[in-house]
Amino acid sequence: MTNKPANRPSITRKTTPKSEKNRKAEVEQGVRIKLNGKIYELRVGDLTALDAQAMRKQVGMSFFGVMNTIQEDPDLDLIAGIVWMSRRVNGERTLKYEEVASEISYLTEIEAVDASEPNVVDGEVVEGDPEA
């Protein structure tokens, strides 16, 4: 049996105001897409482990992978994945990826929406803070 060295750092995470601010910024990362005039938003903080697993199963990569790839190669399967998961986290838990993907084609009106655009709740633009 080995003894733990006295100078070994604790594995307990210290929470500082800066680390809390960084954590909040991390969970606010996300993607906004306008599809046929309706805005869909998906943020890291919206997802559970089951959502992350479902995203990886349907799209073949993690949400972070989707966020990085969609900036350079925004193909239909990734857009469908974002729209599908956005709808799932907003209450349509039984929605199938295939239902969303079958409605999106290269003829669909698709636009990336800047994060500085107005707030969105359930696909609708709202004034002020939607959390208030």
Order of alpha helices (4+ residues) and beta strands (2+ residues): alpha-beta-beta-alpha-alpha-alpha-alpha-beta-beta-beta
